Amino acid sequence: MKEIKELTNNQLIEQVPSIGAANPYCNVSERYSFVPTITAVNFLRDGGWIPVMAGQAGVRIQEKNGFQKHMVRFTRPDLVVNGHRMDLLLYNSHDRGCAFKLIGGVFRFVCTNGMVIGDKVAEYSHKHVGFSPDMFIASAENVGKHIEKSAGVIEDWQTIRMEETEQDVFAMASHRLIYEDPANAPIEPRQLLTWRRSEERTKKDLWSLFNKVQENMIKGGLRGRGTTGRKMRTRGVKAIDKDRKLNQALWILAEEMAKLKKS
């Protein structure tokens, strides 16, 4: 089993200062009910969830630095299976930009890159106004029950063989998730099928395809050309909102592909 390295509250705040905000951004309304992210982290700790990663968004208005949207990934020892870790993702901000969100996710150790489950059953939102600790904890339990089933989804996708033409279709659909104008995109859809590890070269199943495309989308680094024709490499996705949306959309795409293959 891959060792889980738990982050203390101090480590979380050191890595992502916005997690430690002791008060909201100054422009929030009087109705705004301030619930520190660390309080939510402690609720989840009490429920058996272990914080393992964290990140935060950038800011355009410097005054909002320290209050911006942030994310904490949690897991449990019983949710680490077959080189994958099932995670619970907590999103929040203290500038009115985001309510508390709890979302199910999957983390693949070989590429150290997290995925987010696209199924809306695994997503709950809690406003700061009228925040209920009991409902928050219940939502975390529901997400936990759902992501426990994700191990079965992974095993299922590993049995679905993808023909070359089907892989091309998957790559084309994924390409459109990133580029609104595919004709002027810096890379071709098939480049999303680029393998990064030799063992991936011969794998033709849906789960391997999903992982390969997802890693190329999120990490970037693919060789391409800019609008001026200059050689460049694609950028990785750093914004936590874009990361979440792309991951959820790609998961849904893989789910639909699995349904088509079984029909």
N, C-alpha and C positions, 0 to 999 in steps of 0.2 A: 504493500500500500504506500502511495506517495505521502510523505510527511506533510501534515498541515501546520504551517507556521502562523500561529495566532498573533495578531497585532493588538497591543494594548491601546487604551484610549489615548495615552500620551503619544504613542507612535502614529496613530491615525491623525491626530491634530498636527503633529510635526510634518507629516507627509502632505496633508490637505488642511491648511489652516481654517478654511470655511466650516469644517466639521465642528470646530471648537467655538464658534460664535456664541457669545454669552448674552447677546441682545440682537434684535432685528435691525435691518437697514433703517436709517432715520426717516425715510419717506413712507413707511407703511402706515396704514390707517389705524385708528384707535381700536377698530374691531379685530385687528390682527391678533391672533392668539399665538404667542411665541412658545414654541416647543423646541428646545435645543436638539440638534441631531444626536448629540451624545446621549441624551435621554432615550431616544429611540434605539440607539445602539445597545444600551443597557437592557432595554426591554427584550431585544432579540437575543442578547447573551443569556439572559435568564431563561429563554426558551430553548437553549441548547445550540444556538447559532454562533459560529466563530468567525469574527472578521478577519479577512485574509488579504484584501486589496482595497485601494481607495484612489479616487481621482477627482479633479474638479475642472470646471469650465474656465475659459479665459474671460476677461472683462473688457468692455469698451469704455465704461465709465469707471475711472480709477477709484472713486468713492465707494463703489460696490465691491471692491476687492476685500475678500474675507467674508462676504455674504452670498456669493454666487452659488450656482447650482453645483452640487457635488454628488458623488456616488460611493457607496461602500459595498463590497462583495463579501457575502458570508457563505459558509458551508457547514456541513456536519461530518464527522468521521464516517457515518454509515452511508454517506452519499458520494464516496469515492470508489468508483468501479471501472475496471478495464481501461485504465489510462485516462479516464474522464472524471471530472468532479462536477456534481450538480450543485448549483449555487442559487442563493437568494440575493437579489440586488436591491439595495435601498437607494432611492434618489430623493433629494431634498434641496431647498435653498432657503435663505433668510432675507430675500429681497422681493418677495411676491412672485418670483419667476416660476415657482414649482411647488406643488403640494407634495406631501410624502407619497412616494410610489414604491410598491413592492412588486418585483418582477422575477420570474424564474429564469435561470440561465444555465449554460453548460460551459465548462472550462476544459479545454483539451491540453494536457500537459506537454505533448510533444512540440506544439507550436506556441505554447504559453500565450494563447489568445482566447479570450472569452467570447462566447456566443450568447445570444439572448433568445429565449423561447418566444415565438411569435404568437402563440395561442393566447387570446385575451382572457381565457379562464385563469391564466397564471399571472394576472396583473390586477393590482388593487391600488386605489388612490384614496388618500385621506387628507382632507383640508386641515389647515392649521386652526381655523375657526371651529370651535366645538370638537376639538381633537379628543378621541376616546381611546385610551390605552387598551381597553379590553377588545374593542373592535380591531385595533391595529394588530394586536397579538393574534387574534383569531384569523386575520387575513394572512399573516405570516404562516400560520399552521396550514391554511388552505393551499398556499403556494407550495409549501413543503410537500404536501400530499400529492400535488400535481407533478412536481419535478421528480418525485420518486419514480413516477411512471416513465419519465424521459429515458431512463436506462433501457426500457423495453423498446422505445422508439428508435434509439440508436442501434440496437440489435436488429430490429426490423429493417432499417435502412441499409445495414451491412449485407443483407441477403438480396437486395434488389440490384440486379446488374443493369448498368447503363450502357447502351450501344453508343457508338461514336457520334451518330447523328443526334441522339438524345442529349449527349453531353454538350454538343454545339448549341442546341436549343436552350439548355440551362444557362450556358455561358452568355448567350445573347440576351436572355431575359435579365440576368444579373447585371450585365453591362449597362442596360437601360436604367437600372436602379441608381447607378452612379452618375451617368452622363445624360443630361436632358437632350443634348444634340449629338447622337451617336456618330453622325457623319463627320463631326469636327472633334471627336474624342482623341486623346493622345495615343490610345492603344486600341487594338482590335479585340472583339469579344473573345476570340480563341486564346488570347494571351492570359485570360483569367484561368485557363486550364493548365498553366505552367506549374510543373511540380517542383518543389523545393527540397525534397529528400528522396534519395534513390528508391527507397521502399515504396514510395507513392506511385512510381512510374507504371507499375503493372496492375494497380488496383482500379477496378472498374465499377465498384458499387456506389450507390447513391450517397452513403455517409462519407466516403472518401472524396467524392466529387464535391459535396457540400463544403467539406473542410478545406479543400484545395482552393476553391473559388473564394470562400470566406476569408481565408488568410491573405490571398492576393488583393482582395478588395480593401481589407482593413489595414494591413501592414504596408501596402504599396511597394515601391521599389522596382516596378516593372519598367523596362526600357520602352520609351515612346518618343513622340515628337510633339512639340507645342504648336500653337496656331501659326507661328512664324516659320515652322519647319525645323527649328532647332532641336537637337537631341536632348532628352530629359528623362527623368525617372518619375513615375507616379508617386504622389505623396501619400503617406499613411493617414488614416483618419484619427485625429486627435480630439475633436469635439465630442463630448460624451453624449449629446443629443443625437448627433449624426450617427455615431457608433451604434447607439441603441436602435434607431430607426432602420438602418441598413441591416443590422443583424436580425431584427424581427421580420423584415420583409423577405430576407433570404431564407429564413426558417419556414415561413409560410410558402414560399416558392417550392422548397424541398418537400413540404407536406403535400402540396398539390401534385407534384411530380410523382410521389409515392402512390397517391390515389389513382392517377392515370395508368401507372404501370400495373396496378392490381385489377383494373377494370376490364 
